[in-house]
Amino acid sequence: MDLGLLKPSLQEWLETDGLGGFASSTTAGIHTRRYHGWLFLSGKDPGERWLALSKLEDVCKSPDGVWELSSNFYPGTTYPRGIDHLWAFAKDPFARFIFKVGKTFLEREIFMVRGVPGVFCRYKLKDGLKIAGREAITLSLRPLCNARFYHNISREGSWSPRIHRLGDAVLLDTHPAWGGLLLACCPGSFVEAPCWYRNMVYPRERERGLDYLEDHFSPGYFSAALYPGEEVVFYAGPVPKGPERFGEALFAGLEDTLAERLREMTLEDFTGTLRETALSLAEMERQRREEIFLSGGTGLLGKLFLAGDQFIVNVSGKSSIIAGYHWFGEWGRDSFISLPGLLLASGRFADAKEVFLRFSAAIEGGLVPNRFEEGRGAAYNSADASLWFIDALSRYEKISGDSGLVIALLPKVKAIVEAYMAGTSNGIRMDSDGLLCAGSRETQLTWMDACVDGMPVTPREGYPVEVNALWIQALDLLGNWCKRFGDTHAQASLPSPAFGTRGTPKGESRSRAEAWTETPLAPTGDLQPDSSKYFRIAHLARKEFLRRFVWPGVGLYDRVDCKGPVAEIRPNQVIAAALPGLDLPHQVLMEVWNTAVTKLLTPHGLRSLAPSSAGYAGTYKGGPRDRDRAYHQGTAWPWLFGPLFDLAGKISTGVPGFQSLREELFSVLLSHVSRLDANPCIGTIFEVASGDPPYEPDGAVAQAWSVAEVTKIISHFRGLEKDINA
């Protein structure tokens, strides 16, 4: 199996249902990873997904012969060889394959509809090309089904499907959260012929040193006649446990004029009108995507708005954000870093508000969830998710003009800040100098969170630079909000030391004990207006930040721990310096900038560690352990273009000619990451790339904050967004 000869087949496509489910494969129709399949259904939450339909083994019979349209990798071979008949692929807006079958062309289109769990596949003869007379093409469509959790691999015998005939439709016992998997074809008749397809090869899994052989179950096949000018539609999707509630359950998330009629459907109604229903839904979805595209005002920005739309999901009636496909769920940090680019830049303020409400309802101990785990509730192992929540709320108010949400969430924001001041889980607490410390050698509380053998690959315990920048900004924002929307009085308490003695930058001898001799921030029993208290702490923390973190000639230290400042060149100093709420001397801003563009910048984002540093890993390849070791040790991240350009915006206001440099870098961005149709997954932006040439993209094929930050940059340069960092 020579993957080099099939390089075009390795480019991927993605369809999403707005509920957490998705369909994805390659442009050649060959699955190359376990996360490829035509239907992954979401479970109780969007991060809990199950493979229900791998694909169709489709065969076309005409007067000219027989053509197998599918292609799969098996040990030592590719079979069938539908790639030999594949004439073209397009994602416009659905996944469309065009096959040359004898004297005509056959089109297969795979699509999902926002709010509808399930996948549709329709076949038609290409417009403008005719077969003599009205003789039909016969299609044989054999579904390859599964019932596994999406991170796993299944083999024959791992589940025991039962086949239930529903006229010409079929119901399989598969998905545990639903009553079964419905398979239907219109027009078409079902022929029961159960069998297993064994040993499908996923080469991407083999590259990672993981299980790469999978078996799929097929209950039989559908036979359908396709005439010129007509269409055959196949559907696979869930059936609720009560068939009488089929329409209400299937179309609960649909927001369109069709919804009311569709929710009244029984299962029999749906299968009997499948073709007409599918075509109506396809047209509705096509129009929805067209409106999103046109709202961008430019071709590129419209494409980015469409890419961003794939990450927005409905969870229990509220919008939320999927961090990435194929394997990420809802992550707090990712959501609030992504929210300005995904939702504010495109004017989706109602969706943004729902994201805030979903996460704010789950705050515990001042902590916004780091993530909602797959079927297991929330995890709170993050020091910065709460601070990104506050950052995004400020940006929301500035762009939308809606102060009502800030007022509604102000008690939550105060609870976050007060909890951090007093100390909360994972050693997160404010120190006597107003700075924020967090974690231990065994924890990973920032975005650099990869672990190997239970230990962080990139230890960042102590005082991470971007966390403290976010903290200072949060104090100022809360002070301003309290001042604008009404002060209350509260007692402030001081924390105890986090370390016995904390190190200081070279040349300084000030000890932790000396730091504690300063005037307390708010002595016990002293009541003062909240705004004054937060402003005072922010002022003290800002002074201490400059004293502790400034790295002469380089910019900012990555963190400070009990031994002193950690002199690692990482992009976290860029994140910190770029924040609108952190004022730094111009010289420091320029040093951060120069370090970033000379040590960290690649065509696909900023490296997570400079190549000159010990522990640098320039290639993101190999098995899970190898990848985890490289994840934040040199791997480049497209999302970091956002902070870099925000930093450039802060600098350019006071430096003649700097704007032209900013625009030059913008051109670099346009020529690389934003070539959406040439990216590993068509129409979206990947998660990471190797830090060394040729900077090969890898990781998740579609990442929310990658799309969001590039969208934010381009919308700003197109003049379609207020400068949220002005």
PASEBA-619947 format. One line per 3 residues: number of its first residue (from 1); their letters; for each residue x, y, z of C-alpha. Coordinates in steps of 0.001 Angstrom, whole numbers, plus 500000, padded with zeros to 6 digits. Example, Ala and Ser with C-alpha at 12.3 -4.5 7.8 and 13.67 -1.06 7.14 Angstrom:
1) as) 512300:495500:507800 ~ 513670:498940:507140
//
This chain:
1) mdl) 500000:500000:500000 ~ 501853:503081:498728 ~ 500363:506161:500393
4) gll) 502587:508387:498286 ~ 500632:507420:495166 ~ 497401:508358:496926
7) kps) 498485:511676:498389 ~ 495297:513484:497253 ~ 493239:510901:499115
10) lqe) 494778:511971:502404 ~ 493068:515358:502306 ~ 489991:515120:504494
13) wle) 486483:516530:504605 ~ 484132:517184:507498 ~ 480365:517493:507893
16) tdg) 478772:518316:511269 ~ 475228:518163:512627 ~ 475403:520988:515192
19) lgg) 474833:518479:517996 ~ 478348:517065:518341 ~ 477975:514388:515675
22) fas) 479929:514411:512453 ~ 480810:512641:509216 ~ 484359:512626:507885
25) stt) 486676:510778:505532 ~ 489148:511503:502732 ~ 488516:512999:499318
28) agi) 489075:509547:497808 ~ 486507:508024:500136 ~ 489147:505844:501819
31) htr) 489083:505826:505617 ~ 492592:506338:506981 ~ 491877:506773:510696
34) ryh) 489473:505458:513323 ~ 487770:508845:513357 ~ 486610:508423:509775
37) gwl) 483027:507403:509193 ~ 479850:508689:507646 ~ 478006:508913:510950
40) fls) 479368:509564:514418 ~ 476415:510195:516726 ~ 476708:512309:519858
43) gkd) 475529:510860:523134 ~ 474594:512680:526325 ~ 476998:515498:525532
46) pge) 478775:516566:522323 ~ 482053:514989:523379 ~ 480510:511532:523794
49) rwl) 480349:510122:520285 ~ 479688:506711:518779 ~ 480452:505375:515330
52) als) 477160:504195:513834 ~ 477839:504060:510074 ~ 481305:503612:508644
55) kle) 480252:504017:505005 ~ 478304:502510:502127 ~ 479803:499906:499851
58) dvc) 478090:501260:496748 ~ 478001:499544:493366 ~ 476624:500962:490115
61) ksp) 475256:498758:487327 ~ 474389:500187:483923 ~ 474121:498903:480346
64) dgv) 477827:499708:480038 ~ 478993:497519:482927 ~ 479469:497328:486696
67) wel) 481392:499893:488756 ~ 482325:499622:492414 ~ 482464:503148:493820
70) ssn) 483892:502473:497269 ~ 487586:502166:498163 ~ 489145:500705:501308
73) fyp) 492558:499757:502569 ~ 492957:496118:503564 ~ 496218:494351:504460
76) gtt) 498402:494551:501369 ~ 495758:495876:498987 ~ 493152:498502:498136
79) ypr) 489693:497036:497517 ~ 487379:497885:495892 ~ 489028:500448:493653
82) gid) 486407:503129:493306 ~ 489287:505614:493169 ~ 489862:504403:489598
85) hlw) 486450:505806:488651 ~ 486564:508919:490837 ~ 486522:511884:488474
88) afa) 486370:514768:490949 ~ 485660:515781:494534 ~ 484237:519067:495788
91) kdp) 483105:520473:499131 ~ 480511:523006:497981 ~ 479012:523020:500579
94) far) 478483:519255:500981 ~ 480949:516418:500339 ~ 480407:515657:496644
97) fif) 482039:512804:494704 ~ 481698:512538:490909 ~ 482367:509144:489323
100) kvg) 482838:508311:485641 ~ 480678:505254:485029 ~ 480768:504190:481427
103) ktf) 479351:506926:479220 ~ 477982:509077:482009 ~ 478809:510594:485375
106) ler) 477288:509671:488720 ~ 477270:512043:491673 ~ 477290:510981:495323
109) eif) 476675:513718:497892 ~ 477030:513264:501656 ~ 475575:515880:503975
112) mvr) 474355:516638:507464 ~ 471767:519172:508584 ~ 472236:521396:511624
115) gvp) 470008:520169:514418 ~ 469267:516770:512858 ~ 471188:513718:514120
118) gvf) 471936:511538:511124 ~ 473535:511560:507701 ~ 472038:511735:504225
121) cry) 473618:510399:501052 ~ 472039:511158:497707 ~ 472874:509858:494246
124) klk) 472032:511454:490926 ~ 473224:511460:487350 ~ 475306:514514:486612
127) dgl) 473328:517389:485090 ~ 473667:517762:481326 ~ 474769:514183:480759
130) kia) 472221:511619:479614 ~ 471886:507937:479170 ~ 470145:506816:476007
133) gre) 466415:506585:476596 ~ 465068:506124:480110 ~ 467020:503040:481059
136) ait) 467851:503087:484741 ~ 471143:502660:486525 ~ 470869:500163:489370
139) lsl) 472504:501042:492675 ~ 473445:498511:495331 ~ 474071:500227:498670
142) rpl) 475472:498059:501468 ~ 475846:499894:504814 ~ 478853:499005:506987
145) cna) 477669:499582:510545 ~ 479263:499790:513958 ~ 478397:500582:517560
148) rfy) 481663:501611:519172 ~ 482849:504571:521203 ~ 484702:506854:518850
151) hni) 488125:506520:520505 ~ 488020:502732:520249 ~ 488409:500058:517567
154) sre) 485938:497177:517237 ~ 486310:493646:515947 ~ 483821:490973:514971
157) gsw) 481933:489781:518024 ~ 482409:492994:520000 ~ 478691:493614:519607
160) spr) 475721:491485:518563 ~ 473416:493473:516298 ~ 469817:492463:515864
163) ihr) 468070:493285:512591 ~ 464483:494553:512657 ~ 462658:494989:509353
166) lgd) 460444:498060:509046 ~ 459047:497574:505561 ~ 461911:498519:503266
169) avl) 463773:500188:506136 ~ 465953:498495:508751 ~ 466488:499086:512450
172) ldt) 469690:497877:514162 ~ 470318:497698:517895 ~ 473486:499783:518047
175) hpa) 473672:503091:519826 ~ 473141:502755:523620 ~ 471612:506229:523996
178) wgg) 468959:505605:521348 ~ 466451:502946:520464 ~ 468491:501860:517459
181) lll) 470013:502869:514153 ~ 467604:503461:511290 ~ 468757:502641:507751
184) acc) 466480:503675:504905 ~ 466668:504225:501151 ~ 464123:505914:498896
187) pgs) 463395:504576:496402 ~ 464793:501180:497205 ~ 464151:497736:498602
190) fve) 466180:496009:501293 ~ 467724:492566:500853 ~ 468748:490987:504145
193) apc) 472213:489438:503785 ~ 474159:489908:507040 ~ 477935:489596:507044
196) wyr) 481102:491080:508549 ~ 483710:493105:506667 ~ 487007:492319:508349
199) nmv) 490397:493991:508670 ~ 489816:497460:507274 ~ 493203:499189:507633
202) ypr) 493620:502687:509094 ~ 497189:503741:508193 ~ 497104:506883:510345
205) ere) 496492:504743:513412 ~ 499346:502449:512458 ~ 501662:505465:512213
208) rgl) 500752:506286:515800 ~ 501517:502786:517021 ~ 497853:502105:517774
211) dyl) 495395:499373:516785 ~ 494635:499916:513114 ~ 492451:496984:511965
214) edh) 488679:497184:512283 ~ 485671:495013:511437 ~ 482236:496320:510454
217) fsp) 478848:494628:510352 ~ 476521:494830:507353 ~ 472876:493730:507685
220) gyf) 472358:493504:503914 ~ 471967:495945:501061 ~ 469491:498281:499423
223) saa) 468754:497953:495721 ~ 467517:501066:493949 ~ 466847:502150:490381
226) lyp) 468201:505572:489444 ~ 466719:507271:486383 ~ 468049:510387:484639
229) gee) 466644:513492:486306 ~ 465790:511661:489534 ~ 467612:510962:492793
232) vvf) 468126:508117:495236 ~ 468478:509096:498903 ~ 469941:506986:501703
235) yag) 469634:507918:505371 ~ 471237:506598:508558 ~ 470292:508007:511928
238) pvp) 469051:507288:515420 ~ 465608:506173:516456 ~ 464314:507208:519900
241) kgp) 463263:504514:522284 ~ 459608:505429:521709 ~ 458857:505198:517952
244) erf) 455718:507289:518346 ~ 457953:510249:519279 ~ 460222:509822:516267
247) gea) 459741:513235:514652 ~ 459748:515115:517919 ~ 463039:513515:518959
250) lfa) 464789:513567:515583 ~ 463983:517183:514759 ~ 464076:518674:518261
253) gle) 467131:520776:517423 ~ 465922:521957:514025 ~ 465301:525696:513717
256) dtl) 463367:526310:510522 ~ 459867:526663:509175 ~ 459997:522955:508277
259) aer) 460497:521974:511908 ~ 456872:522019:513054 ~ 455716:519705:510256
262) lre) 458678:517365:510620 ~ 458246:517013:514388 ~ 454790:515560:513811
265) mtl) 456182:512711:511686 ~ 456041:509097:512729 ~ 458847:506789:511711
268) edf) 456673:505467:508905 ~ 455955:509007:507692 ~ 459663:509754:507574
271) tgt) 460722:506649:505674 ~ 457785:506985:503289 ~ 458710:510551:502361
274) lre) 462476:510215:502807 ~ 463480:511517:499407 ~ 461238:514576:499513
277) tal) 462136:515303:503139 ~ 465861:514931:502490 ~ 465786:517226:499474
280) sla) 463881:519868:501449 ~ 466368:519616:504303 ~ 469293:519786:501878
283) eme) 467963:522969:500312 ~ 467317:524474:503729 ~ 470837:523628:504898
286) rqr) 472387:524876:501678 ~ 470635:528222:502106 ~ 471700:528435:505750
289) ree) 475341:527940:504820 ~ 475051:530377:501926 ~ 473791:533053:504311
292) ifl) 476728:532433:506648 ~ 479163:532631:503749 ~ 477689:535857:502390
295) sgg) 477707:537447:505847 ~ 481504:537395:505656 ~ 481520:540009:502941
298) tgl) 484602:538468:501311 ~ 485287:535015:499973 ~ 487930:534133:502544
301) lgk) 486076:535532:505527 ~ 482891:533802:504416 ~ 484759:530498:504277
304) lfl) 486129:531127:507761 ~ 482635:531855:509081 ~ 481525:528513:507630
307) agd) 484507:526778:509212 ~ 483656:528354:512551 ~ 480038:527269:512295
310) qfi) 481111:523620:512519 ~ 482294:524101:516110 ~ 479027:525594:517381
313) vnv) 476808:522916:518905 ~ 473537:522793:520783 ~ 473711:521255:524253
316) sgk) 470477:521019:526237 ~ 469063:524009:524412 ~ 472147:526218:524747
319) ssi) 474944:526901:522307 ~ 478396:525641:523133 ~ 481733:525227:521368
322) iag) 483505:522023:520356 ~ 487262:522532:520728 ~ 488144:520445:517680
325) yhw) 487474:517518:515399 ~ 487751:514657:515452 ~ 488484:513999:519119
328) fge) 487843:517083:521258 ~ 484738:517968:523218 ~ 483842:521122:525160
331) wgr) 486844:522820:526750 ~ 486440:525977:528816 ~ 489754:527579:527929
334) dsf) 489366:526818:524232 ~ 485786:528069:524235 ~ 486558:531507:525610
337) isl) 489711:532010:523575 ~ 487670:531012:520509 ~ 484500:532937:521286
340) pgl) 485599:536365:519939 ~ 486621:534929:516564 ~ 483901:532312:516197
343) lla) 480923:534283:517484 ~ 481665:537973:518019 ~ 483390:538554:514680
346) sgr) 480378:537066:512882 ~ 477787:538843:515027 ~ 476429:535676:516653
349) fad) 475813:537400:519967 ~ 472895:535196:521053 ~ 475061:532101:520652
352) ake) 477864:533803:522587 ~ 475514:534616:525447 ~ 474418:530988:525659
355) vfl) 478032:529803:525847 ~ 478590:532116:528822 ~ 475427:530899:530511
358) rfs) 476275:527223:529990 ~ 479725:527496:531524 ~ 478771:529978:534253
361) aai) 476144:527551:535534 ~ 478908:525000:536151 ~ 481349:527258:538048
364) egg) 482523:525668:541305 ~ 484937:527219:543770 ~ 485548:530068:541356
367) lvp) 486600:527657:538629 ~ 485085:527507:535165 ~ 485238:523894:533941
370) nrf) 488398:523054:532072 ~ 486260:520648:530096 ~ 483045:518699:530179
373) eeg) 484238:515112:530171 ~ 482655:512489:527963 ~ 479628:511422:529957
376) rga) 481319:512116:533314 ~ 480502:515740:534101 ~ 482932:518618:534484
379) ayn) 486667:518675:535248 ~ 488203:521689:536975 ~ 491936:521244:536409
382) sad) 492642:524672:534946 ~ 494038:527890:536383 ~ 493166:530070:533415
385) asl) 489756:528978:532059 ~ 488014:531290:534555 ~ 490252:534191:533535
388) wfi) 489633:533607:529826 ~ 485916:533617:530710 ~ 486317:537145:532112
391) dal) 488446:538228:529148 ~ 485821:536999:526677 ~ 483014:538655:528655
394) sry) 484791:542003:528334 ~ 485196:541519:524591 ~ 481555:540492:524307
397) eki) 480408:543715:525975 ~ 482676:545866:523809 ~ 481630:544292:520505
400) sgd) 477927:543660:521194 ~ 477224:546713:523321 ~ 475269:544447:525678
403) sgl) 476054:545339:529291 ~ 473103:543327:530527 ~ 475021:540067:530354
406) via) 477900:541597:532320 ~ 475480:542749:535015 ~ 473863:539300:535129
409) llp) 477215:537537:535397 ~ 478898:540042:537714 ~ 478260:537886:540812
412) kvk) 479959:534986:539003 ~ 482932:537155:538069 ~ 483251:538381:541662
415) aiv) 483028:534804:542910 ~ 485891:533826:540594 ~ 488140:536657:541732
418) eay) 487340:536250:545423 ~ 487949:532492:545227 ~ 491314:533064:543570
421) mag) 492206:535613:546255 ~ 491283:533273:549085 ~ 492651:530141:547438
424) tsn) 490807:527368:545645 ~ 491475:523907:544199 ~ 494819:522797:542747
427) gir) 496797:525327:544770 ~ 495381:528287:542863 ~ 495697:531379:545078
430) mds) 496730:534995:545204 ~ 500048:535671:546879 ~ 500852:538576:549208
433) dgl) 502112:540688:546307 ~ 498878:540298:544377 ~ 500236:537794:541862
436) lca) 498641:534420:541228 ~ 500336:531113:541846 ~ 498990:527706:540931
439) gsr) 499702:524012:540908 ~ 502539:521689:541742 ~ 505044:519582:539845
442) etq) 502319:516970:539344 ~ 499624:519258:537927 ~ 499036:520777:534496
445) ltw) 496786:523799:534870 ~ 497627:525898:531802 ~ 497121:525265:528096
448) mda) 500488:523475:528016 ~ 498942:520431:529641 ~ 500396:517301:528000
451) cvd) 501335:514454:530349 ~ 503445:511329:529955 ~ 503293:508650:532653
454) gmp) 501135:510927:534772 ~ 503647:513777:534855 ~ 503481:517072:532949
457) vtp) 505853:517275:529996 ~ 505982:521062:530376 ~ 505928:521852:534120
460) reg) 504508:525306:534764 ~ 503764:525327:538476 ~ 504255:528570:540327
463) ypv) 503496:531837:538552 ~ 502832:531378:534807 ~ 503259:534624:532916
466) evn) 500030:534590:530870 ~ 497955:533469:533868 ~ 499186:536458:535858
469) alw) 498574:538814:532963 ~ 495013:537495:532717 ~ 494664:537854:536490
472) iqa) 495732:541510:536511 ~ 493360:542196:533641 ~ 490528:540423:535476
475) ldl) 491073:542561:538579 ~ 490905:545752:536532 ~ 487842:544597:534620
478) lgn) 486016:543639:537796 ~ 486954:546948:539404 ~ 485559:548843:536441
481) wck) 482378:546774:536332 ~ 481794:547261:540060 ~ 482324:550999:539634
484) rfg) 479934:551200:536684 ~ 477215:548905:537947 ~ 477264:549623:541666
487) dth) 479684:548923:544490 ~ 478964:546658:547392 ~ 481141:546244:550425
490) aqa) 482945:543043:551264 ~ 485697:541944:553558 ~ 488944:541047:551829
493) slp) 491239:538498:553365 ~ 494893:537910:552653 ~ 496303:534561:551584
496) spa) 499147:532815:553279 ~ 502434:532267:551439 ~ 502410:529690:548658
499) fgt) 506139:529039:548947 ~ 508469:529324:551896 ~ 510796:531551:549887
502) rgt) 510215:532510:546303 ~ 513175:533283:544061 ~ 513819:536670:542531
505) pkg) 515407:537802:539275 ~ 519176:537961:539132 ~ 520592:540961:540971
508) esr) 517707:541228:543439 ~ 517794:540065:547016 ~ 514294:540811:548188
511) sra) 512951:537803:550070 ~ 509422:536484:550463 ~ 509567:537491:554115
514) eaw) 510318:541081:553119 ~ 507399:541031:550734 ~ 505119:540214:553638
517) tet) 506145:543354:555557 ~ 504288:545570:553080 ~ 500997:547200:553945
520) pla) 498278:544526:553680 ~ 495953:544758:550706 ~ 492847:544847:552882
523) ptg) 493388:544238:556588 ~ 490978:541946:558360 ~ 487869:543825:559287
526) dlq) 488585:546750:556980 ~ 485610:547269:554675 ~ 486124:549210:551476
529) pds) 484308:549539:548151 ~ 484891:546550:545922 ~ 486097:548586:542968
532) sky) 488788:550281:545056 ~ 489894:546959:546445 ~ 490280:545336:543042
535) fri) 492016:548376:541566 ~ 494442:548419:544473 ~ 495315:544752:544121
538) ahl) 495693:545146:540361 ~ 498050:548100:540847 ~ 500203:546168:543296
541) ark) 500189:543042:541109 ~ 501136:545063:538023 ~ 504153:546565:539799
544) efl) 505222:543143:541008 ~ 504659:541641:537552 ~ 507119:544095:536045
547) rrf) 509643:543363:538757 ~ 509341:539602:538563 ~ 508696:538837:534893
550) vwp) 510627:541330:532782 ~ 513530:539541:531062 ~ 515907:542205:529742
553) gvg) 516687:541775:526060 ~ 514152:538946:525605 ~ 510815:540174:526907
556) lyd) 509136:538191:529664 ~ 510047:535078:531613 ~ 507728:532148:531021
559) rvd) 507056:531695:534721 ~ 508484:532181:538173 ~ 508752:529267:540578
562) ckg) 510223:528721:544022 ~ 513730:528838:542551 ~ 513241:532047:540618
565) pva) 512381:533058:537065 ~ 512325:530308:534433 ~ 514243:531508:531373
568) eir) 512416:529609:528618 ~ 511494:531264:525330 ~ 507853:530357:524828
571) pnq) 504834:532059:523265 ~ 503187:532574:526641 ~ 504960:535920:526899
574) via) 503233:536903:523644 ~ 499833:535910:525055 ~ 500529:537999:528161
577) aal) 501890:541060:526380 ~ 499042:541059:523840 ~ 496231:541274:526391
580) pgl) 494420:544611:526220 ~ 494316:544841:530008 ~ 498065:544582:530634
583) dlp) 500107:547760:530209 ~ 503794:547103:529593 ~ 506623:549499:528748
586) hqv) 507152:549962:525033 ~ 510643:548489:525279 ~ 509267:545282:526778
589) lme) 506602:545012:524078 ~ 509246:545386:521375 ~ 511478:542755:522977
592) vwn) 508582:540293:523194 ~ 507788:541004:519542 ~ 511360:540598:518342
595) tav) 511762:537354:520268 ~ 508523:535995:518835 ~ 509282:536771:515191
598) tkl) 512933:535664:515338 ~ 512656:532616:517603 ~ 509094:531314:517428
601) ltp) 507393:532333:514183 ~ 506730:529696:511493 ~ 504395:529738:508462
604) hgl) 501817:527844:510525 ~ 501932:529714:513821 ~ 504239:530225:516788
607) rsl) 506406:527444:518143 ~ 505667:526430:521706 ~ 509413:526512:522498
610) aps) 512368:528122:520769 ~ 514650:525730:518810 ~ 517657:526865:520844
613) sag) 516071:525660:524080 ~ 516837:522426:525877 ~ 514091:519873:525299
616) yag) 513050:521319:521938 ~ 511194:518833:519719 ~ 510880:520029:516143
619) tyk) 508835:517156:514727 ~ 505335:516228:515802 ~ 505232:512559:514791
622) ggp) 505218:509038:516177 ~ 503087:507372:518809 ~ 501054:509054:521559
625) rdr) 504021:509379:523924 ~ 506221:510927:521234 ~ 503505:513363:520288
628) dra) 502770:514310:523882 ~ 506463:514985:524442 ~ 506548:517318:521425
631) yhq) 503093:518891:521892 ~ 504297:521967:523781 ~ 508032:521541:523279
634) gta) 508429:523119:519861 ~ 505267:522208:517973 ~ 503754:525243:516207
637) wpw) 500208:526409:516917 ~ 498145:528458:514423 ~ 495973:529958:517162
640) lfg) 498992:531877:518436 ~ 498846:534068:515327 ~ 496026:535831:517194
643) plf) 498058:537051:520177 ~ 500955:537931:517857 ~ 498761:540227:515782
646) dla) 497123:541675:518888 ~ 500605:542490:520150 ~ 501460:544105:516825
649) gki) 498356:546246:517178 ~ 499500:547519:520570 ~ 502949:548360:519215
652) stg) 501910:549920:515914 ~ 500003:552730:517605 ~ 503286:554317:518680
655) vpg) 505847:553188:516104 ~ 505950:554812:512662 ~ 506211:552221:509919
658) fqs) 505307:549319:512173 ~ 501888:549025:510569 ~ 503517:548020:507282
661) lre) 505378:545232:509069 ~ 502115:544069:510568 ~ 500538:543985:507115
664) elf) 503513:542085:505722 ~ 503012:539381:508320 ~ 499313:539398:507484
667) svl) 500267:538514:503907 ~ 502340:535606:505219 ~ 499316:534391:507129
670) lsh) 497104:534633:504064 ~ 499562:532641:501981 ~ 499755:529724:504423
673) vsr) 497180:528931:507089 ~ 494272:530574:505295 ~ 494590:528459:502142
676) lda) 491572:526623:503415 ~ 490959:524399:500402 ~ 494562:523159:500504
679) npc) 494661:522397:504222 ~ 494651:518799:505522 ~ 490885:519089:506006
682) igt) 489184:521113:503281 ~ 487742:524420:504413 ~ 489111:524565:507944
685) ife) 492346:524992:509932 ~ 494349:522312:511709 ~ 495475:522171:515330
688) vas) 499288:522063:515151 ~ 502284:521714:512849 ~ 505851:520538:513306
691) gdp) 508190:523307:514402 ~ 510868:522337:511880 ~ 510652:522524:508073
694) pye) 508616:521568:506156 ~ 506290:522486:509044 ~ 503908:519625:508309
697) pdg) 500400:520127:509773 ~ 499097:517515:512192 ~ 496908:516980:515234
700) ava) 493180:517562:515016 ~ 492225:518382:511429 ~ 489862:521161:512536
703) qaw) 490556:523231:515655 ~ 488237:525917:517002 ~ 490811:528390:518262
706) sva) 492886:528055:515087 ~ 489876:529071:512998 ~ 488783:531682:515543
709) evt) 492064:533575:515789 ~ 492623:533649:512032 ~ 489015:534815:511582
712) kii) 489523:537578:514125 ~ 492660:538798:512353 ~ 491214:538743:508855
715) shf) 487912:540333:509864 ~ 489872:543143:511511 ~ 492014:543742:508456
718) rgl) 488913:543674:506265 ~ 487406:546394:508400 ~ 484425:544218:509338
721) ekd) 485141:544037:513058 ~ 485851:546642:515664 ~ 489393:546407:516940
724) ina) 488681:544583:520152 ~ 492161:545336:521408 ~ 492179:549079:520669
//
